[in-house]
Amino acid sequence: MNIKETLDSFKEALGFEAQETEDGVYIPAQTALKLAAPEKTNYDDTDYETPYQGDKKILMVCTQEQYMTMENGKKFDTGNHPVEMFVPLLHFKKAGFEVDIFTPTGESVKIEQWAMPNEDEKVKEIYSSYQSKREAPQSIEDFVKNKMADSEDYTAIFIPGGHGAMLGLPENKYLGELLRWAHESDLYTLVICHGPAALLSANLERPEELEADGNRSFNSDFIYKDYDIVAFPDVMDKQLPKMGYLPGEMPWYFNEKLEALGVTITNKLASGHTHQDRKLISGDGPLAANDFGKLATETLLKKVK
C-alpha cells in the first residue's frame, strides 16, 4: 500500500472520507455531517406583529440539477440545502407571504436530503407542505417568455443555497433576464450561501428570442457591480474535500467569478453573517438561515405596508 492509499484508509477509518452510495455518487462523510448538518436548526419561531394581508408573493428559484461532477470525476449528490430553503420559508409563511417555486424548465426541485434536519418538526412540516410545488414547480423560461413583462405578482426573488445552486442557474439566460427585470422593477433579491452563484446569470446576453423586444432595454453593465454581499467563501469550499464533505475539488468557484465582475464578498468564514446592500439581501450559509429569513421578512413587510 502506497502513502496515498494509506492516508486515504486512515481518513476513511476516522470518518473523513466522503461516503459512496449504492448509486455510485457521494455524500459527505459521517464526521462532516455531524459537524455541518445538525438534526435541528436555529429557527426561532419569530412572531410578526402585523402579518402581510396582500397578494404580492415571493418567487423562489431552485435548482433542478442533482449531481456536481468534481475535478476527479466523482459525482457529488447535491441540490438545494434544506435549511437554507425552509428556515427562510418558515419566516415568510409566518409573516403572511406566499411562495411560488420555479426551476429553469419546470423539472422537480432537487434537495440535499442528507442535510435534512430530521429532528426539526417545523422544517419537516413545511417541507411536506411544499411537496406538490417542489415536485411540479413553474418554469423560469415559460415565465420570462410569456408572463414576466406584465406580472405584478411578486415582491422578491429568493435563491436558496446548496452546491446545487451552482448547477444550471449561473449559465441560464432566462434567469439572467428574470434578475434584471426584478432589479429594474424594484423587487428585492434574496440569496444565501451558494445562492449568489446564480447572480452570475445577470451577466449573460439576452435569450435570442427576446432580443427583438424593443420595449425593454437593460443596462449592459452587471447589475450587482459595486455591491457588497456575504456568501459561502471559496476558501472554505477548497477545504471541504479535506474534511470529507466533498469527494474532490470543485470544478469552479463562484466567489472569484463574482469578484471579477465587481462584487465584494465581505466575509471570510461562513459563521452566520447576513448583509443588505440596497435591495440585495444575503446570508453566508446554514448558520445564517434564521437571521437571513428574519432580515428578509422584516424588510419585505416594511416595503409592502
FIVEX-291912 format. One record per residue: x negated, y negated, z negated of N, C-alpha, C in turn. Coordinates in pm, whole numbers, plus 50000, padded with zeros to 5 digits. Each point is the difference from the previous one (the first is absolute). Example, Ala and Ser with C-alpha at 12.3 -4.5 7.8 and 13.67 -1.06 7.14 Angstrom:
486815056949220500894988150000499104988050000
500354989550072499184988149994500774989149927
This chain:
499155011950000500854988150000499114987550000
500234990950098499184987950006500474989749899
499284988649994500314989949898501404994450019
500394997250127501344994450025501095009749955
499845012850033501005009949960500075001249848
498844998949935499975000649854500734988149938
499754988050055500684988149949501505000750025
500395005050119501435001350032500685009749904
499325011149969500565009849907500134994149860
499004992149961500024993549869501164990049991
500184992150108501124990350003501345007349993
500125010950074501255007550000500295005849861
498975005149934500185005949867500454989649899
499534987750017500374989249908501304993050039
500595004150111501244993750045499804987150075
498834998250062499724987850075499925002850150
500675010450044500045003450142501464999650045
500284992650108501364999450051500545014050025
501315001849974500605013350008500565002550141
499645011550056500565003950129501305007649977
501054996150071501315006649986500115011750097
501105007349988500235011450089500114995550146
500374987550022500134994950137498674995150058
498935001149922498704995950051499744985049990
500844992849925499784985749976499594998349855
499564987949966499424997849868500804989849919
500075002749869500564990649904498924997449895
500154989749917498954997049901499745011549902
498785000449951499615009749898500854998149874
500135010749923500784999349876499494989149907
498694998849988499424989749914500384986250050
499924998050131500364987150058501484996949978
500845010150011501434997849977500284995949856
499305006249906500204996449859499624985549974
498974995450070499534986349980500854989850076
500445003650121500594990150090501505001650021
500585011049956501435002350025500695004849873
500184991249902500655004049874501455004050022
500525007749907501365005450012501084989549973
499634988649938500964989249977499394987050049
500864990750044499534987250051500074989549888
499594988050034500084988949904501244991450021
501005005650067501254992550022500614996149866
500354987049985500454995149869501504996949993
500745003550105501484998849998500464985849968
499334990250060500344986049978501454997050039
500684992449917501334995050034499884986250062
500784997650104500004987050067501304992949965
499854988249939501134993049940501134997450099
499644995950120501014997150101499695007950127
500495012550009499735008150120500574993650126
499415003350112500404994650129501365005650040
500864991250050501355004050040500234998750150
498984995750074500184997450143499765012250087
499854997650131499895010950095498625000950067
499044991949955498655001050053499325012549944
499305007350087499385012649961498474999350013
499355010549957498565001650016499765010950103
499144997250096499665009550106498695006849961
500075012949970498805007349958499425007850118
498734997650028499295006650109499195011549943
500285012150046499315011949950499275007250114
499125009149961499285007850100500765012750035
499865004250124500545013050041498875009950028
498784996049963498815008350022499605006649868
499655012850005499735007449878498535003749980
499225001050107498645005149985498974990050050
499014997049916498864991950039498825009550026
499454999350120498845008350033498734992649958
499265006149908498814993849946498835001350098
498894993249969498835000450087499475014150019
500195008749902499515013850010501005009450065
501134994550047501015008150068501085005649910
499834999249869501025005149908501214990749999
501185005849983501244992350000500484997849857
500244987449968500494996149868501524998550005
500695006549908501474999549993500404986849932
500524990850078500274986649947501424995750034
500214987150016501324994050017500054987649914
501194995749963500124988949906499915005149856
499394991849914499855003849860501334997849928
500535010349933501334998849938500104989349892
498954997949922500054989849895500064986250063
499184997650102499954986950064501264997050080
500735010450035501274998150070501164998449903
500115009349906501255000949924500034991449874
498854996849941500044990849886500474986150045
499454994250108500584987350049501475001450036
500385011450060501425001850036500895000049877
499525005349888500784999649877500284985649958
498994991450014500204985949968500974993550098
499835002750129500904994150100501455004149972
500205012649972501355005149974500584993649874
499204998949895500464994349874500424985450020
499364993350096500294985850025501074998050106
500555011050053501124998850093499654999950148
498745003150035499605000050141500145013950061
500655000650115500065012350077498765000950088
499545012450024498795002150079500325009150118
499614995650119500085008350120498615005550031
499945012550040498725006550028499795001450150
498794996350045499615000950140498695007450014
499875007650108498715005350044499824996050146
498825001850059499794995150136501035004650101
500365013049999500955005050100501255006349939
500154999249868501155006049935499765014249952
498765005050012499675013049941500004998949848
500125011349933500145000049854498784994149931
500254994249882498934994349918499175011349940
498684998350002499115009749939499534994649864
500025008749900499694996349862498845008549950
499114994249921498955007649934500635007449882
500565011750029500765007349899499155003849879
498715002150022499125003749889499834988649899
500404987850038499894988449910501324996949929
501025008450021501294997549938499915001049848
500454989749927499985000449853501175008449948
499775012749985501095009549977500674998849864
499424992449909500644998149869500644986249988
500094992850111500604986649999501405001050060
501015000449913501365002550044500534988650089
499614987749972500474988650080499515001150143
498725003450016499455001550135500635011850072
500165011249931500625011750062501424997050044
500704992049920501394996550033500084991550127
499164989850009500084991350118499425007150123
499055008849979499485008250110501145008150061
500825006049917501135008050050501064991250065
500244988349942501064991450053499674994650139
498724999450034499594995150131499695011450098
500425012249966499665011450085500504998550142
501264996350016500554999050136499304989250082
499664988849936499304989350071498565004050032
499395007949913498635004650027499975010050115
501005008650005500025010450101500464994950136
500794989450001500494994450127499894984849996
498784994849998499814985549994500354993450133
500034986949999500214992550123498674998450073
500084996650128498834998750085499554985550011
498724997349970499474986550018500094996050147
499645009150088500034996850143501394995950045
501025007749960501374996750038500434986649941
499664997549875500384987449936499374988250072
498725001150031499304988950065500564997550139
500295010650075500484998550137501444994750006
500845004649907501434997950017500714991749893
499384997949884500754993849890499284988349934
498685000150003499224990949918500294985450029
500094996350127500134985950037501214993449935
501085007749982501234994349945500255004049855
499075007349941500235005249865499814989249894
500934999949906499884991649881500235008549875
499695013050013500335009649895498975000549887
498794995250024498915003149907499374987649938
499485002249880499294989449928498525003249982
499625012750025498615003949981499695012850076
498725001650034499455012450054499125006249891
500205012749970499215006849897499265011750063
498665000549981499185010850053499285006749884
500475011749955499335007049891498695006350046
499205004249901498695005650030500005015050013
498865005949960499685013750037499114999350123
499065009450012499114999750115500765001350132
501225005349994500825001150121500354986750062
499924989149922500284986850057498944995950102
498885007250002498954997450098500235007550130
501055008150004500265008650116501254995450075
499854996250123501154996850085500574986149982
499634992949894500524986649977499054989150048
498695000549966499114989150042499934998250151
500245010750078499904999150145501364999150069
501064997249923501344999850057500404985850040
500164997650129500294986550050501384995249955
500935009349983501344995949957499984995349855
499195006549918499844995249862499354986350000
499024998050086499394986750012501014989450036
500905003450091501064990850040500934997249881
500315010549924500864998549882499364990849896
498725001849975499314991849900499904985450044
499744997650127499944986250049501374993549992
501035007750031501384994949989500324996549854
499625008949907500244997449858499274987549955
498774998550047499174988549962500654986950047
500515000050120500604987850055501444997949954
500605010649945501404999249954500104997649851
498884996849935499984996649858500325011949910
499735012050046500175011849916498725002449920
500155006249884498845004249923499485013350055
498705002149986499385012850035499335005449874
500305012649967499565006349875499175012250035
498755000349955499115011150034499245004749876
499775013049991499315005349882499035011050040
498845000349934498985010350013499465000750143
500305010750077499575001050139501024993850096
501134995349947501004993450084499464988450081
499054991949945499474988950079499355004250132
499625012750014499445004650128500984997450114
501305000849970501024997950103500034985650051
499454990649921499974986050044499144998350125
499095009450024499154999450119500835000150129
501195005749993500845000650120500404986150049
499984990149910500374986450039498934993450087
498885006950018498944994850087500065006250140
500985008850023500135006750129500774991350099
499825002850128500794993250103501455004449991
500874992150056501425003450000500265012250088
501025008049969500395010950089500334994650139
499635007350103500144995150137501434995850033
500975007849954501394996950038500514987449932
499254994949901500424987749933499224987850049
498995002350085499194988950048500824989950078
501045004850067500804991150084501024991949920
500085002749870500954992749916499464986049974
500484990550073499524986349987500634992549885
500935006249929500694993049891499154999149874
499025009049987499164999849880498545001150042
499194991049955498575000950026499274998549867
499295010249959499334999949872498624993950012
499564993849893498644994849993499025011550023
499014998050086499075010850034499025003049887
499864991049902499115002549886500575010949910
499125007249933500445010049903500754992849888
501235004149976500874992449910499555000349855
499145009549963499535000849862498574994849984
499484993450102498674994049989499994989849886
498945000449919499824991149885500925003349882
500635011750002500815004449886499125007849902
500354999249872499405008349896500985011149964
499505012249987500845011249957499215008749903
500715009149933499365011149932500435012850072
499135010149994500265012550073499105010849942
500225012350045499105010749956498664997950068
498914998749924498734996050059499335011150081
499364996150109499215009650079498955006949915
499394992549910498925005949920500515011749916
501264999449956500575011249925500355011550093
500544996850119500295010650096498745007950036
498874993050004498745006750035499495009049888
500534998249879499615008549887500955011849979
501184999350059501025010249973499605014350040
499225001950109499575013850028499145006049889
499254991749930499105004949895500775005549880
501214994749977500805004949888501045010250046
499965003750128500915010350050501384995050034
500214986850001501324994750037500215001550150
498964997150078500045001750145499065011450039
500325007450110499165011250041498814995950086
499784987150017498884995250079500104985050018
499034994450069500034985650026501134996650095
500614988449979501114995650083499524995850139
500885000750100499604996350136499784985050018
500624991849916499784985550006500484993949869
499674987249979500314993149875500684986750033
501134997749933500834988750043499574986649944
499364999849881499574987249943499114992450098
499025007150053499024993450086500644994550127
501035006750049500684995250121500834987649969
500664999649884500744988149961499064988349973
498915002849934499044989449970499404994150126
499825008350103499484995050127500974990450067
501285001049963501034991250055500274987949911
499234998549892500144988149917500775001749872
500355012449964500705002749874498955001849890
500274994549882499125001949885500665009749903
499325011049971500495009849902499284997249869
500754995649899499394993849883499615009849890
500525012450003499705009449893498895009650040
499255004549903498925009750022500395014149958
501005001049911500515012949954501515000250011
500585011950008501465001449999500435002749856
500204989449924500285001549858501304993349956
500884997150098501314994649966500204985450036
499184994750091500124986050038501204997750094
500614988349987500994995250097499604985950040
500564995650114499634986750048501094995050094
500214986950000500894993750096499284988550069
500015000050132499484989150081501084996350099
500634988649976501134995750080501095010949998
500385005450113501085010050001499465014250018
498765002049962499405013350004499665004249857
500655010749953499815005049864499325013650010
498955002149919499225012250011499725006149864
499755013150000499595007349881498885009550039
499165004049903498795007250038500095015249991
501105005649948500085014549992501105004449905
500055013049967501075005249915500124992949865
498884996249941500054993149871500674986550009
500064994450121500634986950021501475001150035
500505012250019501345001850056501094992949920
499925000949867501034993849917499944984850007
498834994349978499874985450003500244994550141
499565007350101500254996250139501514999750027
500705010449955501455000450019500704988649931
499564996749879500614988849926499704986750067
498754997850039499634987550066500804998050128
500085010650081500754999050125501484997449973
500565007249905501434998749969500324986149948
499244995249904500254986749944499854989150106
499035001850089499804990250108501185000050096
500485011950036501125000850092501294994549938
500185002549871501194994749933500014984750003
498834993949983499924985350007500304995250142
499565007650099500214995850139501475000150038
500745010249958501375001850049501054993249912
499584993349893500984993049915500644988650076
